[in-house]
């Protein structure tokens, strides 16, 4: 009987975890979806290159050691 109770408890906890995961996943999908009637906009990546001033300071970033 003890094994039956343990297995039923495991099944109940597993079903609860699946239900919570499904609700949170659906909430995430709903919150990140586009609004109805909205036109999709293509995302453009922007590449910027930061110039390094080698003459002043260190040429490599400092390393912190514990």
C-alpha positions as CSV (number, residue, x, y, z in Angstrom):
1,X,0.0,0.0,0.0
2,X,2.9,2.3,0.7
3,X,4.3,1.9,-2.8
4,X,0.8,2.7,-4.2
5,X,0.6,5.9,-2.2
6,X,4.1,6.9,-3.3
7,X,3.3,6.3,-6.9
8,X,0.0,8.2,-6.7
9,X,1.8,11.1,-5.0
10,X,4.4,11.1,-7.8
11,X,1.7,11.1,-10.5
12,X,-0.2,13.9,-8.8
13,X,2.9,16.0,-8.4
14,X,3.9,15.3,-12.1
15,X,0.5,16.3,-13.3
16,X,0.6,19.5,-11.2
17,X,4.0,20.4,-12.6
18,X,2.8,19.8,-16.2
19,X,-0.3,22.0,-15.6
20,X,1.8,24.8,-14.1
21,X,4.2,24.6,-17.0
22,X,1.4,24.6,-19.6
23,X,-0.3,27.7,-18.0
24,X,3.0,29.6,-17.8
25,X,3.9,28.7,-21.4
26,X,0.6,29.8,-22.7
27,X,0.9,33.0,-20.7
28,X,4.3,33.6,-22.2
29,X,3.1,33.0,-25.8
30,X,0.1,35.3,-25.3
31,X,2.2,38.1,-23.8
32,X,4.8,38.0,-26.6
33,X,2.5,37.6,-29.5
34,X,1.7,40.5,-31.9
35,X,-1.5,42.4,-31.5
36,X,-4.4,41.5,-33.9
37,X,-4.3,43.6,-37.0
38,X,-0.7,44.7,-36.4
39,X,1.6,44.7,-39.4
40,X,4.8,42.8,-38.9
41,X,8.0,44.8,-38.9
42,X,11.3,43.3,-39.9
43,X,13.9,43.6,-37.2
44,X,17.2,45.0,-38.4
45,X,20.5,44.2,-36.6
46,X,22.8,47.2,-36.2
47,X,26.5,46.5,-36.0
48,X,28.7,49.2,-34.4
49,X,32.4,49.0,-34.0
50,X,33.9,50.8,-31.0
51,X,37.3,52.3,-31.8
52,X,40.0,51.4,-29.4
53,X,42.5,54.0,-28.2
54,X,45.7,51.9,-27.9
55,X,47.9,54.9,-27.0
56,X,46.1,55.6,-23.7
57,X,45.6,53.0,-21.0
58,X,45.7,49.3,-21.3
59,X,45.5,47.6,-24.7
60,X,43.7,44.6,-23.1
61,X,41.0,44.7,-20.5
62,X,42.0,44.1,-16.9
63,X,41.4,40.7,-15.3
64,X,40.0,40.4,-11.8
65,X,41.3,37.5,-9.7
66,X,39.7,36.4,-6.5
